[in-house]
């Protein structure tokens, strides 16, 4: 029996990617794609690319779905709702699930469960948390940096954070850096969500390239906190994000001074050992390229070193490994399924 799945905020880019991945998942089956604004419309009307998968399946209104599930049933709940809105939606869903004795795990892709206390959340997002009573039940991490199941529910790190963490944690864990880490990252336009904004509007972004919020991006406190959780040691991140002229993908370049000179092969061996059981992280021989990972759940990492300087390059798909795919990876683990279930499709490359 496959486990029923609810997707909250199902009409955004991350919601659409979740629906795509869930269609071919061997252990999950969609029970409801929830959307207040598009309830009653067919999924294929909003996502024409999913027409073959969801020809006649409509979006469900919030709180319609509990009556569709048997009492005591298992349930996997994904939230792809926006930051600031997700927490209250998850809280209502948990109440509805409890009223029907559902056995439930949640993976949230918003920022609402990335911090363990309300003060940290308020400092970054400038608002009060929508469900502070739930924070103790959530843990934020990328799957590769935690063994086992750390909590009943998961807050997935941001897409930039995922790419930076996968590059930075092995270095900090090995206590190699002599000081701060300097990171430059480039993201595709889908990372800003489905609603058009000045900076993500196609005529502004096409054939263009620019930095934004240098040394002030809101993912930095999240990254530094998660490095400390994963390594037991703090690291200072100097981050300069950029908007790239492509739709999907993240390319991150990390540079650091080391405590002593190290050959690239030695650093590469540290990464290979650290990620030896991580099916979705590949340490490549040269420098990784976006098209080798876009639309897949894989991360490719390349390493260069000269004397006491190291460069680590990490590439992921922001909508898959950085959001929907990472969320499915976590949900697989929460239900004791093979972590790679439904996620082994290779990148199409010639996108």
N, C-alpha and C positions, 0 to 999 in steps of 0.2 A: 504494500500500500504506500503510495506516494504521500508526502506531507503537504497539506494545503498551505498556500502562500497568500498573504495579503500585501499589497504594495500601496502605501500611502504616498500622496503627491505623485501620482503615476503619469502625469502628462508632461513632465519636464524631461530634459535630456537624460538625466540619470535614471528616472523612472522608465523611459523608453528602452534604455540599455538593460535594465533589470528584466523587463518583459521579454526582450530578445533572448537573453541568457536563460531565463526560466523556461522558455518554450521547449528547449532541447535538453533540459536537465532531467536526468534519469530518476531523481528522488523527490523532486518538488513538482507541484502542479498548481497553477494559478487558481485561486478561489475568488479573488476580487482585486481589480485595479481601481483604486479609490481616487476620485476627483470630484470636488464640489462644483467646479466651474463647468465640467464637461460630462457630468453624470447623465447616463442614458444614451450618450453618443457611442458609436462603435469605436473600439480601439483603432481599427484600420483607418478611420476617418482622420484621426489625429496623427497616426504614424502609418502612412501608406506603405512603408517598407515592411511592416508587419502584417500585411493583408493576408498572406498565406497562412500565418500562424493564428491570427485572431480575426477572422472574417466577420463574425457576427457577435463577438463578445463585447458587451457594453462596459463602459466605466460605471462603477457603483458610487452612489452617494455615501458620504461619511455615515458610519454607524448602521448602514444597511446590512453589512456583511456578517455580523455575528449570528443572525438567524439562519444563515446558510450552512452553518457548521454544527455537527453533532456535539452534544454536551460531552465534555471530557476529551475531545479530539486534540491531536497535536496541531500546532500552528506555528509557522514561520512568518514573522512580520518584518517587512522592510519599510523604512521611512526614507523617501526621497523628497520630502517636503522641504521648503526653504528654511534657512537659519531663522530662528526666532519664532517660527510657526510650528516646527516639528515637535517640540517638547510637549506642548499641550495636546497635540493630536495623538502622540504616543501615550500620554497619560490617559486620555479618553479610551484609546484602544485597549490598554491594559485593564481598565475598569470593566469594559465590555467583555473582555476575555475572562476575567475573574467571575463575572456573573454567570458564565456558562461553563465554568470549571475547565477552561482550555489550558492545555500544557503548552506554554508559549515561550519562544525566544525572539528577541528584537535585535536587529542591526540597523542603526540609524546613520545615514550618510551626511546629515547636516552637521553644523558645529555645535548643536545643542547639548551633546553629551561627550564632548572632547575634554572637558575640564572637570575636575573632581569636586570643585567648590564653587559657590555662586559668586564669590568675590573675584576669582580669576576670570570667570565668564563675563562679569560686568565690566571689568577693566578693559577687556579686549573688544567687546561688542556694544558697550555703552547702554545696556538694557538689563532689566531684571530677568532672571531665568524663569521659563514658563512652567517648570515642574521640578523645583528643587528637591522635593521628597523622593525623586527617583534617582538622583545622582549616585547614591551609594550602590545602586544595583547595576551600574554601567562601568565598563572599563574601556579606555581608548588605547589602541596600539595597532600596529600592522601585524598580521599573523606571524610573520617570520621572526619577530622579536619577542614572542611569548610562547612558552610551552604549555600544552594542555588547554584547558578552558578556564580563563581567569575570572569569569563573571557570568551571570545568567544572561546579560545583555551587553551589546557592544556599541560604542560610538566609533565610527570609522574615521581615521584621520583625513584631513583634507588632501586633495590631489597633489599640490605642491609639497605638502608635508610628507606624503608617502614617498615621493621621489627623493627628497632630501634625506629622510630617515634611512632609506635603504642604502644610500651612499655614505652617510656619516657614521652610523652606529658601529659597524665593524672597526672603523678607525679609532673611535673614542673608546670602545670596549677594550681594544689592545693597548690603550694609553700611549698612542704614537704621537699625537699632535703636541707641539711645544706651546701652542697658544690658541688664538681664536681661529674659527673656520670662516672662510670667505666663499660665499655661494652665489652663483648667477644662474637664474632659471628662466626658461622661455616656455610659455604655455599657449596652447591653441585657444581659439575663441569660444569653443564649447565650454571651457572652464568657467565662463561668466554666466552660464545658464541660458535659458531659452528666451527670456524677456530682453528685447533689444536695449542697449545702452550706447551712449556716445562712443565709448572706447571700444566697443565690440561690434559696432555697425560695420557691415562689409566694406562700404566705400572708404571708411577710415582705416580699416585694418589691412585690406588687400594691398599687396606690394609695399607694406609698411612694417616698421620695426621700432619699438620704443620701450623704454623702461618706465615703470610706474611704482610709486611708493617705495623708493630705495631706502633701505635701512628702517622702514616703518611698516612693513607688511604684517597683517594680523596673524599670519601663520607662524611667525617667529616664536612667540611665547609657547605656542603649542609644540613646535619642533623641539625647543630647548627642554620643555618639561618631559616630553616622550623620550628624548635621549637620556635624560637623568633616570627615568624609570627603567629603561632598557639596560643601562650601563652602570648605574650606581655612581655616576660621575657627571658633573655638569660641563657643558660646553657653551661657549658664546658663538652665536651665529650672526654673521653680517651678510644679509640677504638682499640681493637686488633682482626683483622679478621683471620680466619683459613680456610684452604682448607680441606673439608671433603671427605671421600672415597665413597661418594654416588653421584648420578647424579643430583637429584633435591631436593630442600628444603633449608630453612635457619632456624637455631636455634640460638637465641640471648639470652644472659644472661646479664641483667643490675643489677648493685649493687651500692647502695648509702647509705650514712649516712643521717639520718633524723634529723630535728631540735629538735624532741622530740621522746620518745619511742612510738611506735605504734604497735598494734596487727595486725596480718596478716588479720584477718576478717575486721578490720576497713579500711585497705588499699584496700582490695578486694572490699569493698562497694564503695569506691571512684571510682574505675575503672568501676564497674558495672553501677554506676550512669552516669559516663562520656560517656560510650558506650551504654547507654540504647536504643538508636535509631539506633545503628550500627548493621545491620543485619549480617554482615560477621565477627564480632569480638565476640568471646565467652570467658568469664572469667571462667576458669575451676577450679575445687576444688583442684586438685593436681598439678603436673607438666605436662605441655603439651608434646606431642610426635609428631615427624615429620610425621609419617605414618598416623596420624589422620587428616592431612591437605593436604598432597601431592596430586597434580593434582586437587585441589579445590581452590576456591577463599576465603577460610576462614583463619582467624588468631585466634589461641588459645593462651591465656595468663594465666600464673600461677603466684602466688605470695606467697612469704615466708617472714616472718619478725621475728626478735629477738631484743628486746630492741630498739636501735636506728638505726638498720641496716635493709635494705629491699633488697630483690632480686625479680626481675621481669623477667620472662622467656616468650619469644614470639617466636612462630613458624609459618612460612608461606611457601607456595610453591613459590620459586623465579620466576618461569616462569608464574605463574597465578596471585596470589595476588600481587606479586612483579613486574609484568610487564603486560602481555597480559590481565589477568582478571581484574586487576585494571584499565587498559586502557578502557576496555569495560564498567566497572562500571562507569567511568567518562563520557564516550560517552552516556550512558543511561541517565545520569543526564543532559548533555548538550542538549539533544533532549526531555527533560521532560518525559522520559519513566520511568517505575518502575526501580529503581536502581539495582535491583537484576535480571532483565530480562536476560535470557540466562546464568546465573551464579550459579544456585542453585544446581547443581550436587554435590552429596556428595563425599568425598574422597574415593578412592577404598581401602584404608587401607593396604591390603596384597600385596604391590608392591614389 
